[in-house]
Amino acid sequence: KLIDDRLHIPLRFVAESFGEKVSWNQNNYAVIIGSYFDESIDNQGKDEVIIDLEDYKVKMYIPKEIHERLIIKKDEDKTSYTFYDKYNHKEPWTGRIFSISKSPMSVLKIVPGIMIDYDGEYFYEAIFASDVNYDPKDEKAIESYQELTREAKEFLKTASIVR
């Protein structure tokens, strides 16, 4: 439909025609289409990791060789888990790759990340570090951090909320 020289497309109709789930978040005035989850990924040879955040759990499959290079810690406030690069984790926040959290408001407009799921009330998000979390003079540190960040974006495709 053309309104004021702009083409308006019925997103719900188009998305659902392609089999995508569509939901509306009133607080953020946002339409959420689809999911980052990819059920076609083969999880053979990968470690099943369950992140238990009290009233919800996130399940994902991480390749063993990548899992061995990570430190996964529940944050003090018990509302999120943070994934660190073992090689770069020397102080409390160094080596931080991303955190998984649940919130009634999405922060992805402000910081880089991936929406794992939205249940109509809460956003389940992987929030990536937006600053340098390694020694920029250490080539191995740079390589390790960049590789784990790339791998995280892949294994997060296997993440799902366990209800």
ZIUR-V470486 format. One record per run of one state. SS is the DSSP state (H for helix, E for strand, - for the rest). FROM is the first residue (numbers start at 1). LEN is the number of residues. If there is no record, write none. Layout:
BEGIN
SS:FROM:LEN + SS:FROM:LEN
END
This chain:
BEGIN
-:1:1 + E:2:2 + -:4:2 + E:6:2 + -:8:3 + H:11:7 + -:18:4 + E:22:4 + -:26:4 + E:30:4 + -:34:12 + E:46:8 + -:54:2 + E:56:8 + H:64:4 + -:68:2 + E:70:5 + -:75:5 + E:80:6 + -:86:10 + E:96:8 + -:104:9 + E:113:6 + -:119:4 + E:123:6 + -:129:10 + H:139:20 + -:159:1 + E:160:3 + -:163:1
END
